Amino acid sequence: MARKLQTRVVLQHEKSSLYFQGINRWTADLNEAMDFGEIRLAHKFCRTIEQTELCIVMIFGDDRQLDVRLRAWQ
């Protein structure tokens, strides 16, 4: 039986590479980043705060080679 990967959806600032942790709070530690749970929610949040330098990052389990990055503002 295949093991289900835990998926996280976080925001990362393109220039600083810091992860969004909360309003006016950023962290270099991925484990401390806020998990939006869904791409749709992360994208809506980016639009609401009008931040143009963010990427939505989907993280699949512990294998960082599977990460998917999308520009949040296009």
C-alpha positions in Angstrom: 0.0 0.0 0.0 1.4 3.4 -1.0 2.1 5.9 1.8 0.2 9.2 1.5 2.5 12.2 1.4 1.7 15.1 3.7 1.3 18.2 1.6 1.9 21.7 2.9 1.2 25.0 1.1 3.3 27.9 2.3 4.4 31.3 1.0 8.0 32.3 0.3 9.4 35.7 -0.4 11.2 35.6 -3.8 14.1 37.9 -2.9 14.8 37.0 0.8 13.8 33.3 0.5 12.0 33.7 3.9 8.8 31.9 4.6 5.6 33.6 5.8 4.9 32.9 9.4 2.2 35.5 10.2 1.4 39.1 9.7 4.7 41.0 9.6 6.5 37.8 10.6 8.9 35.9 8.4 11.2 32.9 9.1 14.1 31.1 7.5 12.8 27.8 9.0 10.3 26.0 6.8 8.9 24.2 9.8 7.8 27.5 11.3 6.0 28.7 8.2 2.2 29.1 8.1 0.5 26.2 6.3 -2.4 27.5 4.1 -3.5 24.0 3.3 -4.8 24.9 -0.1 -3.3 26.8 -3.1 -6.6 28.7 -3.5 -6.3 30.1 0.1 -2.7 31.1 -0.3 -3.4 32.8 -3.6 -6.4 34.7 -2.2 -4.2 35.8 0.7 -1.5 37.1 -1.6 -4.1 39.1 -3.6 -5.6 40.5 -0.4 -2.3 41.8 0.9 -1.2 42.9 -2.7 2.3 41.4 -2.2 3.9 40.8 -5.6 7.1 39.1 -4.6 5.7 35.9 -3.2 5.8 32.3 -4.4 3.3 29.7 -3.4 5.3 26.6 -2.5 3.7 23.2 -2.3 5.8 20.8 -0.3 5.2 17.1 -0.6 6.5 15.1 2.3 10.2 15.3 3.3 11.6 15.0 -0.2 12.3 18.6 -1.0 13.0 17.6 -4.7 9.3 17.4 -5.1 8.6 21.0 -4.1 6.5 23.0 -6.6 6.8 26.8 -6.7 4.3 29.1 -8.4 4.5 32.8 -8.6 1.6 34.1 -6.6 1.1 37.3 -8.6 0.8 36.8 -12.4 
